[in-house]
């Protein structure tokens, strides 16, 4: 089955699935993304996630390693033992790259759904700081929906906004 023939959709806030029913959690999606940047060991992935989440979320080894093995079985990644080390290095395969690209291409719909969840959260926790963050999130999702060719106008608008904000402080 070819990856490009599958439709990827967000099946819940943090799960992505395909027509054949295979769901991918956010951790699997992040692994594809991280390995697309560079090959890494499972330990390196755990350290990176911990650093990027400021220690707020680090998956357990019992979650990560079975997922890595499953992704290897599915042909999304390959594992190699590092030279002169007792460490397994994982690398993205062409099938893994295609899967990641396809999920990213379908991300606009996912972003719209996440924006709806964000609106609910903002409604529950109304305060100025949350509303400012919500506005920033809306700006970001709006930027992603603007078609190519408007980069210069977008940069000019954002630079003006930033200058206005700096004058406030």
N, C-alpha and C positions, 0 to 999 in steps of 0.2 A: 504494500500500500504506500503510495507516494504522499509525502507530507503536504505538498502544495494542493492536493485534492481534498484535504480536510478543512473543515471550518472550525476555527478555534473560537470559543466563546467563554466568557466569564460565567461560571456556574454558581458562584457565590462570591462574597467579598474577596476571598483570597484563594480561590480555586479556578483553574482554567481547564477547560475540557475540549474534546473534539467530537465530531459526529459519531465516531465509533464508541463513545462513552468513556474513553480513558481520561481520567481527571489528573491534572497536574496541580500540585499545591504550589504556594509561593516559594517554598524552599527549593523545589525542583527548578522553578523558573529562575531563581537567583543563581543556582548552581550553573545552569546553562549560560547565564549572563557572565558570571565570574570566570568561567573557563573559556569563554569567548575572548576575554581580556588577556588571559595567560594560563598555561597549565599550572595546576596546584595540587597539593596533597589535601587530604581530608582535614588534617590539622590546620593547614594554612587557611582553608575555607572557614573553619570554626573561628580562628583568630580574626579573620577579616570581618565576619559577621558581627563578632563581639565588638570590634573597634567601631564599625559603622553604626551600630545600635547603642554605642556607649555602654555596653554591658547589660543593656536592658533585656536583650534576647539573644541567647546562644543556644542553638539546638543541641540536644544531647548526642553523644556518639552513637547511642542506640537508635537514634532517628536518622542521623546523617549517613552512616556507613551502609545500612540496608538500602537506603535510597540511592546511594552511589552505585551499589551492586545492581539494583534494578535498572538504573539508567544505562549501565554498561551492558546488561543483558538485552535491553531494547535497542542497543546500537547507537545511543545518543552520545556516549563518551567511551573512551578507551583508557585502560589502566596499564601503567608500566612501572616496574620497580626501578627506582632511581639507582644510578650507578654508584657503587661503594656505599650504599645506604640501605637501611631497612625501612624504606619509605615508598609508598605507592603514590605516583603522580598521575593525576587524571587530566585528560585532554579531550576537548570537544571534537566529535567526528563531523563529517559533512552533513550527516542526517541530523545531528544535534544543532548544527548551525542553521539548517533549513527550518527546523522546528522553532528555534528561538526567533528567527526572522519572521516566520509566519505569525507567531504570537504577538510580536511587536507590531506587525502590520494590522492586527486586529485590536490593538490596544485602545484605539479611540473610543470604541464602544465601552470598553472596560473603564476608561477614565470618566466617561459620562456617568456610568453606574456608581463609581466611587464618589463622584461629585454629589450625587443624590444622597448617598449615605452621609457625606460631609454636611449637607444641608440639614439633615436630621440631628446630627450632633450639635451643630450651631444652634438649632432651635432649642435643644435641651439645655445647653450651657451658654446662655446668652450673657456675654460680657464683652467689653471693648476689645480685649486682647484676642479672644477667640474669633470675634467678628473680623478683626484685621487679618488674622491668619486665614480665615475663610475667604476673604476678599483676595488675598494673595493666591490662594489655591484656584479661585475662579479665573484670575488673570492667567495663571499657568495653563489651565485647561483651554481657555479661549485662544491662547497663543498656539496651542497644538492643533486647533481647528482651522487656523488661517492658512489658506493655500500658499504654495511657494510663489515668490515674486514680490512679496511685500516686506522683505527683511529690512530694507532701508527705512521704510516708514515705521516699522515696529521698533527698531533701535532708536530712532529719533524720539518717538513717543515715550519709550521707557527712560531714555536719558533725561527728558524734560520732567518726567515724574520723579526720578531720583533727585534731580536738582531741586525741585519743589519740596521734597521731603527733607533734604539737608537744610533748607532754609528754615524749617520749623524748629529744629533743635539748636 
